Amino acid sequence: MKWTDSREIAIALADKHPDIDPQRINFVDLRQWVLELDGFNDDPAHSGEKILEAIQAHWIDESDFDDED
């Protein structure tokens, strides 16, 4: 996977971190989790705020996380 594979990354993150509310994750953690994904093989320096926002938005779309307490 590359940084531009934002939907694929989001699906992988949702599978790996099902208990995480993607609306509440900070970009430092998000970036690190992407780098730790199996199959991710892009240059860490190529990430940026817009890419992380896209990944987060796709993760929110993919997530079954219920925000009700």
Beta strands, then each sheet from edge to edge (+ up, - down):
end
